Amino acid sequence: MNVQAIDKFHKSRLGYLVFGLVELGLALLVMNKAIDNGNLLLWTLVLILLVGFLQNFGRMVVYKK
């Protein structure tokens, strides 16, 4: 797969769902590490991943072809 194919997939309803779930999973994994460690940088990464999840989920909900 090239970058254009991934971008085309990401802009579909299924792509928004997949990328959103991947970001949510990564956020949960990093959050688990941040709780144990207490590192502010890890908490910042968790917030960034959660914002990405919310953006993808919102785009999936209001998706128009």
PQR file of N, CA, C, O and H, with PARSE charges and radii, in Angstrom:
ATOM      1  N   MET A   1       0.835  -1.196   0.000 -0.4000 1.5000
ATOM      2  CA  MET A   1       0.000   0.000   0.000 -0.0000 2.0000
ATOM      3  C   MET A   1       0.871   1.248   0.000  0.5500 1.7000
ATOM      4  O   MET A   1       1.883   1.325   0.698 -0.5500 1.4000
ATOM      5  N   ASN A   2       0.465   2.196  -0.778 -0.4000 1.5000
ATOM      6  CA  ASN A   2       1.179   3.461  -0.769 -0.0000 2.0000
ATOM      7  C   ASN A   2       0.420   4.492   0.063  0.5500 1.7000
ATOM      8  O   ASN A   2      -0.665   4.212   0.573 -0.5500 1.4000
ATOM      9  H   ASN A   2      -0.356   2.134  -1.344  0.4000 1.0000
ATOM     10  N   VAL A   3       0.980   5.646   0.192 -0.4000 1.5000
ATOM     11  CA  VAL A   3       0.417   6.687   1.054 -0.0000 2.0000
ATOM     12  C   VAL A   3      -0.935   7.152   0.533  0.5500 1.7000
ATOM     13  O   VAL A   3      -1.832   7.437   1.326 -0.5500 1.4000
ATOM     14  H   VAL A   3       1.861   5.874  -0.223  0.4000 1.0000
ATOM     15  N   GLN A   4      -1.099   7.234  -0.775 -0.4000 1.5000
ATOM     16  CA  GLN A   4      -2.361   7.696  -1.345 -0.0000 2.0000
ATOM     17  C   GLN A   4      -3.490   6.705  -1.076  0.5500 1.7000
ATOM     18  O   GLN A   4      -4.624   7.113  -0.825 -0.5500 1.4000
ATOM     19  H   GLN A   4      -0.371   7.002  -1.420  0.4000 1.0000
ATOM     20  N   ALA A   5      -3.192   5.417  -1.125 -0.4000 1.5000
ATOM     21  CA  ALA A   5      -4.212   4.402  -0.843 -0.0000 2.0000
ATOM     22  C   ALA A   5      -4.621   4.444   0.626  0.5500 1.7000
ATOM     23  O   ALA A   5      -5.799   4.299   0.950 -0.5500 1.4000
ATOM     24  H   ALA A   5      -2.270   5.086  -1.329  0.4000 1.0000
ATOM     25  N   ILE A   6      -3.650   4.642   1.510 -0.4000 1.5000
ATOM     26  CA  ILE A   6      -3.959   4.744   2.942 -0.0000 2.0000
ATOM     27  C   ILE A   6      -4.789   5.992   3.203  0.5500 1.7000
ATOM     28  O   ILE A   6      -5.731   5.952   3.995 -0.5500 1.4000
ATOM     29  H   ILE A   6      -2.693   4.759   1.246  0.4000 1.0000
ATOM     30  N   ASP A   7      -4.455   7.100   2.549 -0.4000 1.5000
ATOM     31  CA  ASP A   7      -5.211   8.338   2.724 -0.0000 2.0000
ATOM     32  C   ASP A   7      -6.636   8.175   2.219  0.5500 1.7000
ATOM     33  O   ASP A   7      -7.577   8.658   2.850 -0.5500 1.4000
ATOM     34  H   ASP A   7      -3.690   7.133   1.906  0.4000 1.0000
ATOM     35  N   LYS A   8      -6.805   7.502   1.090 -0.4000 1.5000
ATOM     36  CA  LYS A   8      -8.143   7.263   0.551 -0.0000 2.0000
ATOM     37  C   LYS A   8      -8.960   6.379   1.503  0.5500 1.7000
ATOM     38  O   LYS A   8     -10.145   6.630   1.723 -0.5500 1.4000
ATOM     39  H   LYS A   8      -6.041   7.110   0.578  0.4000 1.0000
ATOM     40  N   PHE A   9      -8.329   5.356   2.057 -0.4000 1.5000
ATOM     41  CA  PHE A   9      -9.010   4.493   3.024 -0.0000 2.0000
ATOM     42  C   PHE A   9      -9.374   5.264   4.288  0.5500 1.7000
ATOM     43  O   PHE A   9     -10.464   5.090   4.833 -0.5500 1.4000
ATOM     44  H   PHE A   9      -7.366   5.152   1.878  0.4000 1.0000
ATOM     45  N   HIS A  10      -8.468   6.111   4.751 -0.4000 1.5000
ATOM     46  CA  HIS A  10      -8.708   6.870   5.985 -0.0000 2.0000
ATOM     47  C   HIS A  10      -9.895   7.811   5.841  0.5500 1.7000
ATOM     48  O   HIS A  10     -10.567   8.109   6.829 -0.5500 1.4000
ATOM     49  H   HIS A  10      -7.583   6.253   4.308  0.4000 1.0000
ATOM     50  N   LYS A  11     -10.164   8.282   4.638 -0.4000 1.5000
ATOM     51  CA  LYS A  11     -11.263   9.227   4.427 -0.0000 2.0000
ATOM     52  C   LYS A  11     -12.596   8.536   4.173  0.5500 1.7000
ATOM     53  O   LYS A  11     -13.558   9.182   3.757 -0.5500 1.4000
ATOM     54  H   LYS A  11      -9.619   8.040   3.835  0.4000 1.0000
ATOM     55  N   SER A  12     -12.664   7.233   4.417 -0.4000 1.5000
ATOM     56  CA  SER A  12     -13.935   6.514   4.315 -0.0000 2.0000
ATOM     57  C   SER A  12     -14.489   6.292   5.722  0.5500 1.7000
ATOM     58  O   SER A  12     -13.784   6.471   6.715 -0.5500 1.4000
ATOM     59  H   SER A  12     -11.883   6.708   4.754  0.4000 1.0000
ATOM     60  N   ARG A  13     -15.753   5.901   5.792 -0.4000 1.5000
ATOM     61  CA  ARG A  13     -16.376   5.671   7.097 -0.0000 2.0000
ATOM     62  C   ARG A  13     -15.669   4.553   7.848  0.5500 1.7000
ATOM     63  O   ARG A  13     -15.429   4.672   9.049 -0.5500 1.4000
ATOM     64  H   ARG A  13     -16.326   5.755   4.986  0.4000 1.0000
ATOM     65  N   LEU A  14     -15.336   3.476   7.161 -0.4000 1.5000
ATOM     66  CA  LEU A  14     -14.619   2.369   7.795 -0.0000 2.0000
ATOM     67  C   LEU A  14     -13.217   2.794   8.225  0.5500 1.7000
ATOM     68  O   LEU A  14     -12.734   2.378   9.278 -0.5500 1.4000
ATOM     69  H   LEU A  14     -15.531   3.379   6.185  0.4000 1.0000
ATOM     70  N   GLY A  15     -12.571   3.615   7.417 -0.4000 1.5000
ATOM     71  CA  GLY A  15     -11.242   4.109   7.758 -0.0000 2.0000
ATOM     72  C   GLY A  15     -11.246   4.957   9.010  0.5500 1.7000
ATOM     73  O   GLY A  15     -10.357   4.838   9.854 -0.5500 1.4000
ATOM     74  H   GLY A  15     -12.963   3.954   6.562  0.4000 1.0000
ATOM     75  N   TYR A  16     -12.262   5.826   9.132 -0.4000 1.5000
ATOM     76  CA  TYR A  16     -12.374   6.634  10.350 -0.0000 2.0000
ATOM     77  C   TYR A  16     -12.565   5.741  11.570  0.5500 1.7000
ATOM     78  O   TYR A  16     -11.999   6.001  12.631 -0.5500 1.4000
ATOM     79  H   TYR A  16     -12.984   5.922   8.446  0.4000 1.0000
ATOM     80  N   LEU A  17     -13.365   4.688  11.414 -0.4000 1.5000
ATOM     81  CA  LEU A  17     -13.595   3.771  12.528 -0.0000 2.0000
ATOM     82  C   LEU A  17     -12.312   3.037  12.912  0.5500 1.7000
ATOM     83  O   LEU A  17     -11.977   2.953  14.093 -0.5500 1.4000
ATOM     84  H   LEU A  17     -13.825   4.477  10.552  0.4000 1.0000
ATOM     85  N   VAL A  18     -11.598   2.507  11.927 -0.4000 1.5000
ATOM     86  CA  VAL A  18     -10.372   1.751  12.197 -0.0000 2.0000
ATOM     87  C   VAL A  18      -9.309   2.637  12.829  0.5500 1.7000
ATOM     88  O   VAL A  18      -8.709   2.263  13.837 -0.5500 1.4000
ATOM     89  H   VAL A  18     -11.870   2.575  10.967  0.4000 1.0000
ATOM     90  N   PHE A  19      -9.073   3.800  12.251 -0.4000 1.5000
ATOM     91  CA  PHE A  19      -8.052   4.692  12.793 -0.0000 2.0000
ATOM     92  C   PHE A  19      -8.445   5.194  14.181  0.5500 1.7000
ATOM     93  O   PHE A  19      -7.589   5.349  15.052 -0.5500 1.4000
ATOM     94  H   PHE A  19      -9.560   4.104  11.432  0.4000 1.0000
ATOM     95  N   GLY A  20      -9.725   5.445  14.387 -0.4000 1.5000
ATOM     96  CA  GLY A  20     -10.188   5.876  15.700 -0.0000 2.0000
ATOM     97  C   GLY A  20      -9.995   4.801  16.749  0.5500 1.7000
ATOM     98  O   GLY A  20      -9.565   5.095  17.865 -0.5500 1.4000
ATOM     99  H   GLY A  20     -10.421   5.319  13.679  0.4000 1.0000
ATOM    100  N   LEU A  21     -10.309   3.554  16.408 -0.4000 1.5000
ATOM    101  CA  LEU A  21     -10.134   2.462  17.366 -0.0000 2.0000
ATOM    102  C   LEU A  21      -8.660   2.192  17.664  0.5500 1.7000
ATOM    103  O   LEU A  21      -8.303   1.850  18.791 -0.5500 1.4000
ATOM    104  H   LEU A  21     -10.659   3.316  15.502  0.4000 1.0000
ATOM    105  N   VAL A  22      -7.813   2.347  16.657 -0.4000 1.5000
ATOM    106  CA  VAL A  22      -6.370   2.186  16.882 -0.0000 2.0000
ATOM    107  C   VAL A  22      -5.873   3.274  17.831  0.5500 1.7000
ATOM    108  O   VAL A  22      -5.096   2.997  18.745 -0.5500 1.4000
ATOM    109  H   VAL A  22      -8.104   2.625  15.741  0.4000 1.0000
ATOM    110  N   GLU A  23      -6.320   4.507  17.614 -0.4000 1.5000
ATOM    111  CA  GLU A  23      -5.910   5.596  18.510 -0.0000 2.0000
ATOM    112  C   GLU A  23      -6.443   5.395  19.918  0.5500 1.7000
ATOM    113  O   GLU A  23      -5.750   5.691  20.891 -0.5500 1.4000
ATOM    114  H   GLU A  23      -6.952   4.732  16.871  0.4000 1.0000
ATOM    115  N   LEU A  24      -7.658   4.899  20.037 -0.4000 1.5000
ATOM    116  CA  LEU A  24      -8.214   4.633  21.357 -0.0000 2.0000
ATOM    117  C   LEU A  24      -7.432   3.535  22.067  0.5500 1.7000
ATOM    118  O   LEU A  24      -7.152   3.641  23.261 -0.5500 1.4000
ATOM    119  H   LEU A  24      -8.222   4.658  19.247  0.4000 1.0000
ATOM    120  N   GLY A  25      -7.082   2.486  21.338 -0.4000 1.5000
ATOM    121  CA  GLY A  25      -6.285   1.414  21.928 -0.0000 2.0000
ATOM    122  C   GLY A  25      -4.919   1.890  22.377  0.5500 1.7000
ATOM    123  O   GLY A  25      -4.453   1.534  23.459 -0.5500 1.4000
ATOM    124  H   GLY A  25      -7.309   2.399  20.368  0.4000 1.0000
ATOM    125  N   LEU A  26      -4.277   2.697  21.545 -0.4000 1.5000
ATOM    126  CA  LEU A  26      -2.978   3.252  21.922 -0.0000 2.0000
ATOM    127  C   LEU A  26      -3.107   4.172  23.132  0.5500 1.7000
ATOM    128  O   LEU A  26      -2.247   4.174  24.012 -0.5500 1.4000
ATOM    129  H   LEU A  26      -4.655   2.986  20.665  0.4000 1.0000
ATOM    130  N   ALA A  27      -4.182   4.951  23.173 -0.4000 1.5000
ATOM    131  CA  ALA A  27      -4.392   5.838  24.320 -0.0000 2.0000
ATOM    132  C   ALA A  27      -4.558   5.043  25.604  0.5500 1.7000
ATOM    133  O   ALA A  27      -4.032   5.434  26.646 -0.5500 1.4000
ATOM    134  H   ALA A  27      -4.881   4.950  22.458  0.4000 1.0000
ATOM    135  N   LEU A  28      -5.280   3.934  25.544 -0.4000 1.5000
ATOM    136  CA  LEU A  28      -5.459   3.113  26.736 -0.0000 2.0000
ATOM    137  C   LEU A  28      -4.151   2.473  27.184  0.5500 1.7000
ATOM    138  O   LEU A  28      -3.876   2.388  28.381 -0.5500 1.4000
ATOM    139  H   LEU A  28      -5.707   3.616  24.698  0.4000 1.0000
ATOM    140  N   LEU A  29      -3.348   2.023  26.230 -0.4000 1.5000
ATOM    141  CA  LEU A  29      -2.054   1.438  26.583 -0.0000 2.0000
ATOM    142  C   LEU A  29      -1.121   2.469  27.208  0.5500 1.7000
ATOM    143  O   LEU A  29      -0.469   2.198  28.216 -0.5500 1.4000
ATOM    144  H   LEU A  29      -3.572   2.092  25.257  0.4000 1.0000
ATOM    145  N   VAL A  30      -1.063   3.647  26.605 -0.4000 1.5000
ATOM    146  CA  VAL A  30      -0.197   4.701  27.134 -0.0000 2.0000
ATOM    147  C   VAL A  30      -0.726   5.191  28.481  0.5500 1.7000
ATOM    148  O   VAL A  30       0.058   5.517  29.372 -0.5500 1.4000
ATOM    149  H   VAL A  30      -1.593   3.867  25.786  0.4000 1.0000
ATOM    150  N   MET A  31      -2.064   5.247  28.636 -0.4000 1.5000
ATOM    151  CA  MET A  31      -2.638   5.676  29.898 -0.0000 2.0000
ATOM    152  C   MET A  31      -2.278   4.696  31.019  0.5500 1.7000
ATOM    153  O   MET A  31      -2.002   5.105  32.147 -0.5500 1.4000
ATOM    154  H   MET A  31      -2.701   4.983  27.911  0.4000 1.0000
ATOM    155  N   ASN A  32      -2.284   3.408  30.699 -0.4000 1.5000
ATOM    156  CA  ASN A  32      -1.892   2.410  31.687 -0.0000 2.0000
ATOM    157  C   ASN A  32      -0.450   2.633  32.142  0.5500 1.7000
ATOM    158  O   ASN A  32      -0.144   2.531  33.330 -0.5500 1.4000
ATOM    159  H   ASN A  32      -2.508   3.076  29.783  0.4000 1.0000
ATOM    160  N   LYS A  33       0.417   2.932  31.205 -0.4000 1.5000
ATOM    161  CA  LYS A  33       1.813   3.219  31.534 -0.0000 2.0000
ATOM    162  C   LYS A  33       1.934   4.544  32.298  0.5500 1.7000
ATOM    163  O   LYS A  33       2.746   4.658  33.216 -0.5500 1.4000
ATOM    164  H   LYS A  33       0.168   3.015  30.240  0.4000 1.0000
ATOM    165  N   ALA A  34       1.129   5.543  31.921 -0.4000 1.5000
ATOM    166  CA  ALA A  34       1.188   6.850  32.579 -0.0000 2.0000
ATOM    167  C   ALA A  34       0.696   6.778  34.019  0.5500 1.7000
ATOM    168  O   ALA A  34       1.205   7.488  34.885 -0.5500 1.4000
ATOM    169  H   ALA A  34       0.469   5.450  31.175  0.4000 1.0000
ATOM    170  N   ILE A  35      -0.288   5.927  34.277 -0.4000 1.5000
ATOM    171  CA  ILE A  35      -0.778   5.773  35.651 -0.0000 2.0000
ATOM    172  C   ILE A  35       0.315   5.184  36.528  0.5500 1.7000
ATOM    173  O   ILE A  35       0.519   5.626  37.659 -0.5500 1.4000
ATOM    174  H   ILE A  35      -0.702   5.350  33.573  0.4000 1.0000
ATOM    175  N   ASP A  36       1.015   4.188  36.006 -0.4000 1.5000
ATOM    176  CA  ASP A  36       2.093   3.571  36.785 -0.0000 2.0000
ATOM    177  C   ASP A  36       3.278   4.504  36.967  0.5500 1.7000
ATOM    178  O   ASP A  36       3.897   4.536  38.031 -0.5500 1.4000
ATOM    179  H   ASP A  36       0.850   3.829  35.087  0.4000 1.0000
ATOM    180  N   ASN A  37       3.592   5.264  35.922 -0.4000 1.5000
ATOM    181  CA  ASN A  37       4.799   6.074  35.905 -0.0000 2.0000
ATOM    182  C   ASN A  37       4.555   7.491  36.438  0.5500 1.7000
ATOM    183  O   ASN A  37       5.404   8.038  37.142 -0.5500 1.4000
ATOM    184  H   ASN A  37       3.090   5.238  35.057  0.4000 1.0000
ATOM    185  N   GLY A  38       3.413   8.086  36.113 -0.4000 1.5000
ATOM    186  CA  GLY A  38       3.130   9.451  36.528 -0.0000 2.0000
ATOM    187  C   GLY A  38       3.845  10.503  35.702  0.5500 1.7000
ATOM    188  O   GLY A  38       3.964  11.648  36.138 -0.5500 1.4000
ATOM    189  H   GLY A  38       2.723   7.642  35.541  0.4000 1.0000
ATOM    190  N   ASN A  39       4.318  10.147  34.537 -0.4000 1.5000
ATOM    191  CA  ASN A  39       5.062  11.051  33.674 -0.0000 2.0000
ATOM    192  C   ASN A  39       4.102  11.992  32.948  0.5500 1.7000
ATOM    193  O   ASN A  39       3.144  11.540  32.322 -0.5500 1.4000
ATOM    194  H   ASN A  39       4.221   9.217  34.183  0.4000 1.0000
ATOM    195  N   LEU A  40       4.357  13.298  33.029 -0.4000 1.5000
ATOM    196  CA  LEU A  40       3.496  14.283  32.393 -0.0000 2.0000
ATOM    197  C   LEU A  40       3.528  14.166  30.872  0.5500 1.7000
ATOM    198  O   LEU A  40       2.523  14.435  30.215 -0.5500 1.4000
ATOM    199  H   LEU A  40       5.135  13.666  33.537  0.4000 1.0000
ATOM    200  N   LEU A  41       4.646  13.776  30.314 -0.4000 1.5000
ATOM    201  CA  LEU A  41       4.757  13.606  28.869 -0.0000 2.0000
ATOM    202  C   LEU A  41       3.836  12.490  28.387  0.5500 1.7000
ATOM    203  O   LEU A  41       3.221  12.614  27.328 -0.5500 1.4000
ATOM    204  H   LEU A  41       5.462  13.558  30.848  0.4000 1.0000
ATOM    205  N   LEU A  42       3.733  11.413  29.142 -0.4000 1.5000
ATOM    206  CA  LEU A  42       2.842  10.318  28.771 -0.0000 2.0000
ATOM    207  C   LEU A  42       1.382  10.754  28.853  0.5500 1.7000
ATOM    208  O   LEU A  42       0.576  10.371  28.004 -0.5500 1.4000
ATOM    209  H   LEU A  42       4.233  11.312  30.003  0.4000 1.0000
ATOM    210  N   TRP A  43       1.034  11.547  29.861 -0.4000 1.5000
ATOM    211  CA  TRP A  43      -0.335  12.047  29.966 -0.0000 2.0000
ATOM    212  C   TRP A  43      -0.670  12.975  28.799  0.5500 1.7000
ATOM    213  O   TRP A  43      -1.801  12.980  28.314 -0.5500 1.4000
ATOM    214  H   TRP A  43       1.688  11.858  30.550  0.4000 1.0000
ATOM    215  N   THR A  44       0.309  13.756  28.348 -0.4000 1.5000
ATOM    216  CA  THR A  44       0.102  14.618  27.182 -0.0000 2.0000
ATOM    217  C   THR A  44      -0.162  13.776  25.945  0.5500 1.7000
ATOM    218  O   THR A  44      -1.040  14.100  25.145 -0.5500 1.4000
ATOM    219  H   THR A  44       1.229  13.752  28.741  0.4000 1.0000
ATOM    220  N   LEU A  45       0.593  12.697  25.786 -0.4000 1.5000
ATOM    221  CA  LEU A  45       0.387  11.797  24.651 -0.0000 2.0000
ATOM    222  C   LEU A  45      -0.993  11.158  24.709  0.5500 1.7000
ATOM    223  O   LEU A  45      -1.639  10.988  23.675 -0.5500 1.4000
ATOM    224  H   LEU A  45       1.305  12.433  26.436  0.4000 1.0000
ATOM    225  N   VAL A  46      -1.452  10.804  25.902 -0.4000 1.5000
ATOM    226  CA  VAL A  46      -2.798  10.240  26.060 -0.0000 2.0000
ATOM    227  C   VAL A  46      -3.844  11.250  25.586  0.5500 1.7000
ATOM    228  O   VAL A  46      -4.777  10.886  24.871 -0.5500 1.4000
ATOM    229  H   VAL A  46      -0.927  10.943  26.742  0.4000 1.0000
ATOM    230  N   LEU A  47      -3.696  12.499  25.975 -0.4000 1.5000
ATOM    231  CA  LEU A  47      -4.657  13.532  25.552 -0.0000 2.0000
ATOM    232  C   LEU A  47      -4.646  13.729  24.041  0.5500 1.7000
ATOM    233  O   LEU A  47      -5.700  13.891  23.427 -0.5500 1.4000
ATOM    234  H   LEU A  47      -2.937  12.795  26.557  0.4000 1.0000
ATOM    235  N   ILE A  48      -3.468  13.715  23.445 -0.4000 1.5000
ATOM    236  CA  ILE A  48      -3.367  13.864  21.989 -0.0000 2.0000
ATOM    237  C   ILE A  48      -4.054  12.703  21.282  0.5500 1.7000
ATOM    238  O   ILE A  48      -4.778  12.910  20.308 -0.5500 1.4000
ATOM    239  H   ILE A  48      -2.611  13.583  23.944  0.4000 1.0000
ATOM    240  N   LEU A  49      -3.833  11.482  21.765 -0.4000 1.5000
ATOM    241  CA  LEU A  49      -4.465  10.315  21.155 -0.0000 2.0000
ATOM    242  C   LEU A  49      -5.980  10.330  21.337  0.5500 1.7000
ATOM    243  O   LEU A  49      -6.714   9.924  20.437 -0.5500 1.4000
ATOM    244  H   LEU A  49      -3.245  11.314  22.556  0.4000 1.0000
ATOM    245  N   LEU A  50      -6.451  10.792  22.490 -0.4000 1.5000
ATOM    246  CA  LEU A  50      -7.901  10.872  22.713 -0.0000 2.0000
ATOM    247  C   LEU A  50      -8.549  11.924  21.816  0.5500 1.7000
ATOM    248  O   LEU A  50      -9.658  11.718  21.322 -0.5500 1.4000
ATOM    249  H   LEU A  50      -5.854  11.121  23.222  0.4000 1.0000
ATOM    250  N   VAL A  51      -7.875  13.037  21.604 -0.4000 1.5000
ATOM    251  CA  VAL A  51      -8.398  14.051  20.682 -0.0000 2.0000
ATOM    252  C   VAL A  51      -8.465  13.487  19.266  0.5500 1.7000
ATOM    253  O   VAL A  51      -9.440  13.727  18.555 -0.5500 1.4000
ATOM    254  H   VAL A  51      -6.974  13.204  22.005  0.4000 1.0000
ATOM    255  N   GLY A  52      -7.449  12.748  18.850 -0.4000 1.5000
ATOM    256  CA  GLY A  52      -7.468  12.106  17.538 -0.0000 2.0000
ATOM    257  C   GLY A  52      -8.606  11.115  17.412  0.5500 1.7000
ATOM    258  O   GLY A  52      -9.262  11.043  16.373 -0.5500 1.4000
ATOM    259  H   GLY A  52      -6.657  12.553  19.428  0.4000 1.0000
ATOM    260  N   PHE A  53      -8.845  10.343  18.477 -0.4000 1.5000
ATOM    261  CA  PHE A  53      -9.967   9.404  18.470 -0.0000 2.0000
ATOM    262  C   PHE A  53     -11.292  10.140  18.315  0.5500 1.7000
ATOM    263  O   PHE A  53     -12.143   9.740  17.521 -0.5500 1.4000
ATOM    264  H   PHE A  53      -8.312  10.401  19.321  0.4000 1.0000
ATOM    265  N   LEU A  54     -11.461  11.216  19.075 -0.4000 1.5000
ATOM    266  CA  LEU A  54     -12.709  11.975  18.999 -0.0000 2.0000
ATOM    267  C   LEU A  54     -12.907  12.612  17.623  0.5500 1.7000
ATOM    268  O   LEU A  54     -14.033  12.680  17.130 -0.5500 1.4000
ATOM    269  H   LEU A  54     -10.769  11.541  19.720  0.4000 1.0000
ATOM    270  N   GLN A  55     -11.832  13.074  17.008 -0.4000 1.5000
ATOM    271  CA  GLN A  55     -11.940  13.638  15.664 -0.0000 2.0000
ATOM    272  C   GLN A  55     -12.368  12.578  14.661  0.5500 1.7000
ATOM    273  O   GLN A  55     -13.267  12.813  13.853 -0.5500 1.4000
ATOM    274  H   GLN A  55     -10.918  13.018  17.409  0.4000 1.0000
ATOM    275  N   ASN A  56     -11.733  11.416  14.707 -0.4000 1.5000
ATOM    276  CA  ASN A  56     -12.096  10.351  13.774 -0.0000 2.0000
ATOM    277  C   ASN A  56     -13.519   9.865  14.019  0.5500 1.7000
ATOM    278  O   ASN A  56     -14.257   9.613  13.066 -0.5500 1.4000
ATOM    279  H   ASN A  56     -11.003  11.225  15.363  0.4000 1.0000
ATOM    280  N   PHE A  57     -13.912   9.729  15.285 -0.4000 1.5000
ATOM    281  CA  PHE A  57     -15.260   9.284  15.592 -0.0000 2.0000
ATOM    282  C   PHE A  57     -16.289  10.315  15.127  0.5500 1.7000
ATOM    283  O   PHE A  57     -17.328   9.954  14.573 -0.5500 1.4000
ATOM    284  H   PHE A  57     -13.312   9.934  16.058  0.4000 1.0000
ATOM    285  N   GLY A  58     -16.003  11.582  15.351 -0.4000 1.5000
ATOM    286  CA  GLY A  58     -16.920  12.637  14.892 -0.0000 2.0000
ATOM    287  C   GLY A  58     -17.041  12.665  13.383  0.5500 1.7000
ATOM    288  O   GLY A  58     -18.139  12.843  12.856 -0.5500 1.4000
ATOM    289  H   GLY A  58     -15.160  11.876  15.801  0.4000 1.0000
ATOM    290  N   ARG A  59     -15.947  12.493  12.686 -0.4000 1.5000
ATOM    291  CA  ARG A  59     -15.994  12.466  11.214 -0.0000 2.0000
ATOM    292  C   ARG A  59     -16.744  11.244  10.722  0.5500 1.7000
ATOM    293  O   ARG A  59     -17.425  11.310   9.698 -0.5500 1.4000
ATOM    294  H   ARG A  59     -15.055  12.348  13.114  0.4000 1.0000
ATOM    295  N   MET A  60     -16.633  10.118  11.437 -0.4000 1.5000
ATOM    296  CA  MET A  60     -17.350   8.919  11.036 -0.0000 2.0000
ATOM    297  C   MET A  60     -18.857   9.119  11.196  0.5500 1.7000
ATOM    298  O   MET A  60     -19.637   8.671  10.356 -0.5500 1.4000
ATOM    299  H   MET A  60     -16.080  10.064  12.269  0.4000 1.0000
ATOM    300  N   VAL A  61     -19.266   9.791  12.270 -0.4000 1.5000
ATOM    301  CA  VAL A  61     -20.685   9.988  12.536 -0.0000 2.0000
ATOM    302  C   VAL A  61     -21.317  10.924  11.502  0.5500 1.7000
ATOM    303  O   VAL A  61     -22.429  10.665  11.043 -0.5500 1.4000
ATOM    304  H   VAL A  61     -18.633  10.155  12.953  0.4000 1.0000
ATOM    305  N   VAL A  62     -20.635  11.995  11.133 -0.4000 1.5000
ATOM    306  CA  VAL A  62     -21.195  12.961  10.199 -0.0000 2.0000
ATOM    307  C   VAL A  62     -20.681  12.759   8.775  0.5500 1.7000
ATOM    308  O   VAL A  62     -20.727  13.685   7.966 -0.5500 1.4000
ATOM    309  H   VAL A  62     -19.731  12.205  11.506  0.4000 1.0000
ATOM    310  N   TYR A  63     -20.195  11.565   8.463 -0.4000 1.5000
ATOM    311  CA  TYR A  63     -19.616  11.264   7.154 -0.0000 2.0000
ATOM    312  C   TYR A  63     -20.667  11.437   6.047  0.5500 1.7000
ATOM    313  O   TYR A  63     -21.783  10.927   6.150 -0.5500 1.4000
ATOM    314  H   TYR A  63     -20.158  10.813   9.121  0.4000 1.0000
ATOM    315  N   LYS A  64     -20.292  12.159   4.998 -0.4000 1.5000
ATOM    316  CA  LYS A  64     -21.131  12.311   3.814 -0.0000 2.0000
ATOM    317  C   LYS A  64     -20.306  11.933   2.610  0.5500 1.7000
ATOM    318  O   LYS A  64     -19.168  12.380   2.466 -0.5500 1.4000
ATOM    319  H   LYS A  64     -19.386  12.574   4.915  0.4000 1.0000
ATOM    320  N   LYS A  65     -20.861  11.126   1.755 -0.4000 1.5000
ATOM    321  CA  LYS A  65     -20.111  10.710   0.576 -0.0000 2.0000
ATOM    322  C   LYS A  65     -20.371  11.630  -0.569  0.5500 1.7000
ATOM    323  O   LYS A  65     -19.821  11.435  -1.654 -0.5500 1.4000
ATOM    324  H   LYS A  65     -21.786  10.763   1.872  0.4000 1.0000
TER
END
